[in-house]
């Protein structure tokens, strides 16, 4: 593989934005690719995958090359050696190849460096998951698969799979995920006409288990109280066959605007966006929902495959604070559920303190008012992102 200076400079610039200026990796990559529309598919893939790889292995690559805090060229050089790419004779690359591989062998026994994770986060994972943490941490460093959720309001999974195959896009199906198509090869799927026509959304397979877990039916009144950009809201609309009503709520208006656009494209006509302006917004909806989805803010530890920069941005203080927010949402928002109705509490975390323990605390405080019907954890070692979901019934 030949390295091109302009592409390498873009990678280094992106790393500076992510680590020095604390920008999000996905937004940084998106911005770079928009600025350079003439790049071909191979160049764009090099930019995206190289940046994500270096972000993922930031601590390990820094250790192997003895890189200083802002020496992003050394990190790029480490990525090249890691992928057996010959380093060009550029002044920016000053790496001792022999020392790199010797140090790599020596560091294998130090999990924190070898799996490239902050000390405190490794300790927290081990404390909460015990022996299970080692396998999950290793899985979190794998590249995330590209998974589509077929929009069954417009097309069947078989029909979409055939359409994509006709365009040489090979996908696989899984009985466990009835609306999912797994891409065999990574590619930019957003440019496809099928996406523009609203025939699918990109949504991880683990995430696709949450909406069905709520057991919605056509005609239900459903509240998605932490809707965000609306991936799960759109899935609920498809499961309800556009019948009934979904109130999609969030504290950020721009997220609801994004959902409105996505709903239009998907042909989901039973969704109403509603901004949470104060506790009065929740009060007005008291005892009104047959089903309630609480996909709460969390550490995001289950989706590090997809967002590797999160492990460098997280802090113990953030996680403690987000747990308080989770408990407040559970306590306050559960009032919107009708007697006999059901809600799902879900996170994209794998920490029991954000998951099972939050549910236990809620149920203990509410006494006999609520009952746990079912709960499920999807672990990263199962091949997709990590998620937790609990189905709770109101008496």
PyMOL commands that set and color helices and strands:
alter all, ss='L'
color gray80, all
select helices_A, chain A and resi 5-19+25-35+41-56+58-65+72-82+97-107+111-114+119-129+132-140+157-166+189-191+193-196+208-213+231-239+253-266+279-283+301-303+310-313+316-336+356-369+380-382
alter helices_A, ss='H'
color red, helices_A
select strands_A, chain A and resi 147-150+171-174+177-183+200-202+221-224+245-250+271-275+289-295+337-347+370-378+387-394
alter strands_A, ss='S'
color yellow, strands_A
deselect
rebuild
show_as cartoon
